[in-house]
Amino acid sequence: MQTFETLFLAFNRWLLIAILGVMSLIIFTNVGLRYLTNESIQWAEEVARHLMIWLTFIGCGPVLRYGGHIAIENLQDALPAAWARALRFLIVLLMLGLFGFFMYFGWDYMDRTQYQLTPATQISFAFIYAALPLGMAMSMVHCLLIMRNYIAHRQFASDAHFDATASASL
């Protein structure tokens, strides 16, 4: 299971790096061309916007994994340990339900928009909206991988980079 988790996290990170790299390259090239030649790439803003959508949903899982989403923890802190664990279990169930809800309706939304084309690139909107069910499925996997330590100890995942950054700031 540890090997799967390592490979899954590496895949997710490299996918995010690739999306961000392509998006940055497109925007930089378009800005450079606009100022140097007074021309711009017709499809650059559209593709960058679509890549930003993908970046958001694909990046949701790793942010969840490290506890980066906004959380209100006052109630957990005020409860006895057993009640706090039960609350965290309920939170995990709600998150998994929300991810499932988004996956289902994201797939439905893809189906409804499959024949609509983007203005500049003329590709199906279903390819853009595929980020929602895929990102939520990946977030669900991340949630399942960290839920044991989260429920039992309110600990999020960490890695060597995260630990080094945290200890350097202390």
Secondary structure, DSSP 8 states (H G I E B T S, - for coil): -HHHHHHHHHHHHHHHHHHHHHHHHHHHHHHHHHHHHS---TTHHHHHHHHHHHHHHHHHHHHHHTT-S----HHHHHS-HHHHHHHHHHHHHHHHHHHHHHHHHHHHHHHHHTT-B-TTT--BHHHHHTHHHHHHHHHHHHHHHHHHHHHHH------HHHHHHHHHH-
